[in-house]
Amino acid sequence: MKYMLLVCGDDTADASGMAPVEPWVEELGDRGARLHGHRLALPAEAVTVRVRGGEVLRTDGPFAETKEYVAGYDILECDSLEEAVEAAARHPVATIGAMEVRPFWPMGDEEDPETAIRALDTRLTEAHRDRDIDGVLACYAPDADVFHLTGGHERLGLDAHRKALQEVFASGPVTREVREFRVHVDESIGFAHSLVRLKGTRTDGTPFSDTLRVITGYRDLGLRRLITHEQAVSLREA
C-alpha cells in the first residue's frame, strides 16, 4: 500500500546536528520502499489561494501561521502502516520536527495507473482497426514528442503522424498487434516498452507488414493519462 510521508520542519529547531537525509533516501530506494519525493521551498515562498464569493484571494505565505511547516514529501510503498511508521521514524528530520504518515485513498481498478495505461493502448488498437484517425490522436497529448522511423523515412511530431495515418487508413483496415507490453508506472508518469506489429494493404493492393520496437512515455494530465513521448523504430531499420 502507498503512504504519503509529509516531512514537517520546525523553524525554531536547531538542525545543525541533524544527520544527512541522503542515506535514508538511498536505503529505502534500494529496497523499493521509497517511490519518489522532493524537498519543498520555504513557507515564505508559498502562495495561498482562496475563492470567496467568486473572487480569487491570493496571500503570500503559508495558509497557517505556525512554527511547523511541510518541508518536503516522500511516497512510500509498504506492506503495513507499521512499516511506514518505522521508516518515518528513521528519517533524520524526525529528530527535530515531525513526520505525518497518511495512507493514499483506496483506488478501484479503473483508477490504477497501470490499468489506465493498458486501457489507453487498447483504445489505440481499436482506433487502428476502425481507421479512426481522431481516435488515435486523442490518445496523445497535444504537445506530444513523437518520433517514428519506418520504411526508411523519419516522421517527427503529431502532424506528420496524422499524415501517415491518413495514407495508411485510406487503403483499408489496419491490424495492430501488441506483443511484450511491459509497463513501469507511478502516480504521475509511466513508460512502456513493446513490440507492435502493423498489417494492412497499400492503396496499390499490395500487403504490408511491419514490426516496430516502441518506447512510450505517459503523463497524468488531470483526469486521464495521455502519451507525451513515443519513439517507434522498425526492426527492419534497426
Secondary structure as GFF3:
##gff-version 3
##sequence-region A 1 238
A	DSSP	beta_strand	2	10	.	.	.	ID=ss1
A	DSSP	alpha_helix	22	30	.	.	.	ID=ss2
A	DSSP	beta_strand	34	39	.	.	.	ID=ss3
A	DSSP	three_ten_helix	43	45	.	.	.	ID=ss4
A	DSSP	beta_strand	47	52	.	.	.	ID=ss5
A	DSSP	beta_strand	55	60	.	.	.	ID=ss6
A	DSSP	beta_strand	68	77	.	.	.	ID=ss7
A	DSSP	alpha_helix	81	89	.	.	.	ID=ss8
A	DSSP	three_ten_helix	92	95	.	.	.	ID=ss9
A	DSSP	beta_strand	98	103	.	.	.	ID=ss10
A	DSSP	three_ten_helix	109	111	.	.	.	ID=ss11
A	DSSP	alpha_helix	113	129	.	.	.	ID=ss12
A	DSSP	alpha_helix	133	137	.	.	.	ID=ss13
A	DSSP	beta_strand	140	150	.	.	.	ID=ss14
A	DSSP	beta_strand	153	156	.	.	.	ID=ss15
A	DSSP	alpha_helix	157	169	.	.	.	ID=ss16
A	DSSP	beta_strand	175	185	.	.	.	ID=ss17
A	DSSP	beta_strand	189	201	.	.	.	ID=ss18
A	DSSP	beta_strand	207	220	.	.	.	ID=ss19
A	DSSP	beta_strand	225	234	.	.	.	ID=ss20
###
